[in-house]
Amino acid sequence: MWREFTYWLLQYKRTWRGTIVISVANPLLFLLGIGAGLGHLVDRHAPAQIAGVSYLAFFAPGMLAAAAMQTGFIESAGRVAMAAGFDGSYRAATTTPLTPAQIMAGHLLFIAFRLATSAAAFVVVMLAFRVTHGWWTLGALAGALLTGLAFGAPAAAWAVGLRQTRHINSVFRFVIMPMYLFSGTFFAVAELPGWLRPVAYALPLYHGAALCRTLSLGTATLAGTAVHAGILLALAVAGIAAARVAYRRRLHP
């Protein structure tokens, strides 16, 4: 497992500067453009719709969860599909004493590392905007990591068996991106039509956004945190279990 993790870490050493820029620039632009810019209009006309806090404070943790979702999916689906391909790194790894389970575990560990570093960069920007503070910041960071794994592990289980990577773009376009709009990232789910709210409540990103937001704002309750974290953890564990089977079938047919 550690050898596979080290391989991906060495690969990352070649590109880390670019990813760090993206990890900092993206949240900075989002928080400036939408959170601070559009937020002034929301704060002036509809403060009650976002639980009485500033729109920036409402938006930032939701975007933190959404960014973790996106990072988890891209780092898992895209890289796993390429690694499992005919000329991918997984094929070379199978000629070593590494088992499919160890290959999977090492790669997922690296994905968790990427999620943690990306979320940490986002949280630093949030701290600069003073929309989170104290020990609650670490809770929001943990919530983002759990959100990313809830998407990353199932995505890895699915992508390792793909024969055509074009399906990844379709899922990203028609599944991942719409979640941004209907999971409480930009506005409260309560503002959706009544018939659409149950759908939103069932989306994994809703639980990630709610978990990160309540922890960031310091309004988390034990029951609410347990529900949101429990659902995300269940998805991550189920994804890991499915990945073990999928990796074994693909790498040792």
C-alpha positions in Angstrom: 0.0 0.0 0.0 2.7 2.5 1.0 4.7 1.8 -2.2 1.6 2.6 -4.3 1.0 5.7 -2.3 4.7 6.7 -2.7 4.4 6.2 -6.5 1.5 8.7 -6.7 3.2 11.1 -4.4 6.3 11.1 -6.6 4.0 11.8 -9.6 2.4 14.6 -7.7 5.8 16.2 -7.0 6.0 17.2 -10.7 2.6 19.0 -10.7 2.0 20.2 -7.1 2.7 23.9 -7.9 0.0 24.0 -10.4 -2.5 22.3 -8.2 -1.7 24.6 -5.2 -2.4 27.6 -7.4 -5.7 26.2 -8.4 -6.6 25.2 -4.8 -6.0 28.8 -3.6 -7.0 30.8 -6.7 -10.4 29.0 -7.2 -11.8 29.6 -3.7 -10.4 33.1 -3.7 -12.2 34.0 -6.9 -15.4 32.2 -5.9 -15.5 33.9 -2.5 -14.7 37.3 -4.0 -17.0 37.1 -7.0 -20.0 35.2 -5.6 -19.6 35.3 -1.8 -18.5 38.9 -1.4 -19.8 40.4 -4.7 -23.2 38.9 -5.0 -23.4 38.4 -1.2 -23.9 42.2 -0.7 -27.2 42.0 -2.6 -28.3 38.9 -0.7 -27.4 40.4 2.6 -29.3 43.6 1.8 -32.5 42.0 0.5 -32.9 38.5 1.9 -30.8 37.9 5.1 -33.5 35.7 6.7 -33.2 33.1 3.9 -29.7 32.2 5.0 -30.3 31.8 8.7 -29.4 35.4 9.5 -25.6 35.1 8.7 -23.8 36.9 5.9 -24.1 35.3 2.5 -20.3 34.9 2.4 -20.4 32.9 5.7 -23.2 30.8 4.3 -21.7 30.2 0.9 -18.0 29.5 1.8 -18.5 26.2 3.7 -21.0 25.0 1.0 -18.4 25.7 -1.6 -15.8 24.0 0.5 -17.9 20.8 0.4 -18.6 21.2 -3.4 -14.9 21.6 -4.1 -14.1 18.5 -2.1 -16.7 16.6 -4.1 -15.2 17.8 -7.4 -11.6 17.0 -6.3 -12.7 13.6 -5.0 -14.4 12.7 -8.3 -11.7 14.0 -10.6 -8.8 12.5 -8.6 -10.6 9.1 -8.5 -12.5 8.6 -11.7 -10.0 10.2 -14.1 -6.8 9.0 -12.7 -8.1 5.5 -11.8 -9.5 4.9 -15.3 -6.2 5.9 -16.9 -4.1 3.9 -14.4 -6.3 0.8 -15.1 -5.9 1.1 -18.9 -3.7 -1.0 -21.1 -0.6 1.2 -20.6 -1.5 2.4 -17.1 0.5 2.2 -14.0 -1.8 -0.4 -12.4 -0.7 -2.9 -15.0 2.9 -2.4 -14.0 2.0 -2.6 -10.3 0.4 -6.0 -10.8 3.7 -7.5 -11.9 5.1 -6.7 -8.4 4.1 -8.4 -5.1 1.4 -5.8 -4.6 -2.1 -7.2 -4.5 -5.1 -5.4 -6.1 -6.3 -4.5 -2.6 -3.0 -2.9 -1.8 -2.9 -1.0 -5.1 -6.4 0.3 -4.4 -5.6 1.3 -0.8 -2.4 3.1 -1.8 -4.2 5.1 -4.4 -7.1 5.9 -2.2 -4.7 7.1 0.5 -3.1 9.5 -2.0 -6.6 10.7 -3.0 -7.3 11.4 0.7 -4.0 13.3 0.8 -5.0 15.4 -2.1 -8.4 16.1 -0.6 -6.9 17.1 2.7 -4.4 19.5 1.1 -6.9 21.1 -1.2 -9.4 21.5 1.6 -6.7 23.0 3.8 -5.9 25.6 1.1 -9.6 26.5 0.9 -9.9 26.8 4.6 -6.9 29.1 4.7 -8.8 31.4 2.3 -11.9 31.2 4.5 -9.8 32.2 7.5 -8.5 35.2 5.5 -12.1 36.2 4.9 -13.0 35.6 8.5 -15.9 33.4 7.8 -14.7 30.6 10.1 -12.7 30.6 13.3 -11.4 28.6 16.2 -11.6 24.8 16.5 -14.7 24.8 14.3 -12.4 25.3 11.4 -10.8 21.8 11.9 -14.3 20.4 12.0 -15.1 21.9 8.6 -11.9 20.6 7.2 -12.7 17.1 8.4 -16.2 17.4 6.9 -14.7 18.4 3.6 -12.4 15.4 3.7 -15.2 13.0 4.5 -17.3 14.6 1.7 -14.5 14.0 -0.8 -14.1 10.4 0.2 -17.8 9.8 -0.1 -17.5 10.7 -3.8 -14.0 9.5 -4.4 -14.2 5.9 -3.2 -17.4 5.0 -5.2 -15.9 6.8 -8.2 -12.8 4.7 -8.0 -14.8 1.5 -7.8 -16.7 2.5 -10.9 -13.8 3.9 -12.9 -11.5 1.0 -12.5 -13.8 -1.1 -14.7 -14.3 1.5 -17.4 -13.2 0.7 -20.9 -14.0 4.1 -22.3 -13.1 7.2 -20.4 -15.6 9.4 -22.2 -18.2 8.2 -19.7 -16.4 10.2 -17.0 -17.1 13.5 -18.7 -20.8 12.6 -19.0 -21.1 11.8 -15.3 -19.3 15.0 -14.4 -21.5 17.0 -16.7 -24.9 15.5 -15.8 -24.4 14.3 -12.2 -21.6 16.2 -10.5 -22.2 19.7 -11.8 -26.0 19.7 -11.2 -25.4 18.9 -7.5 -23.8 22.3 -7.2 -27.2 23.9 -7.8 -29.5 21.6 -5.8 -27.5 20.7 -2.7 -27.6 23.9 -0.7 -24.3 25.2 -2.0 -25.4 28.6 -3.3 -28.8 28.9 -1.6 -30.7 27.1 1.2 -32.5 23.9 0.1 -35.7 25.4 1.8 -35.9 27.8 -1.2 -36.4 25.0 -3.6 -40.0 23.9 -4.6 -41.6 21.6 -2.2 -41.5 18.6 -4.5 -37.8 19.0 -5.2 -36.6 19.3 -1.6 -36.7 15.5 -0.8 -34.5 14.9 -3.9 -32.0 17.6 -2.6 -32.0 16.0 0.9 -31.1 12.7 -0.6 -28.0 14.0 -2.4 -24.7 13.3 -0.8 -23.4 16.8 -1.4 -26.3 18.2 0.6 -25.1 16.3 3.6 -21.5 17.4 2.9 -22.5 21.1 2.6 -24.7 20.9 5.7 -21.9 19.2 7.7 -19.3 21.7 6.7 -21.6 24.7 7.1 -22.8 23.9 10.6 -19.3 23.1 11.7 -17.9 26.3 10.2 -20.6 28.5 11.7 -20.4 26.7 15.1 -24.1 25.7 14.9 -23.6 22.0 14.7 -25.7 19.7 16.9 -24.7 16.1 17.9 -27.7 14.6 16.2 -27.4 16.6 12.9 -23.6 16.0 12.7 -24.1 12.2 13.3 -26.7 12.0 10.5 -24.7 13.9 8.0 -21.3 12.3 8.9 -22.9 8.9 9.1 -24.4 9.1 5.6 -21.1 10.3 4.1 -19.1 7.7 6.0 -21.5 4.9 4.8 -21.0 6.0 1.2 -17.2 6.1 1.6 -17.1 2.6 3.3 -19.5 1.2 0.7 -17.3 2.6 -2.0 -14.1 1.1 -0.6 -15.9 -2.3 -0.3 -17.0 -2.1 -3.9 -13.6 -1.0 -5.0 -11.9 -4.0 -3.5 -14.1 -6.3 -5.6 -13.8 -4.1 -8.7 -10.0 -3.9 -8.5 -9.7 -7.6 -8.0 -11.8 -8.3 -11.1 -10.1 -5.8 -13.3 -6.5 -6.4 -12.3 -6.6 -10.1 -11.7 -9.3 -11.3 -14.1 
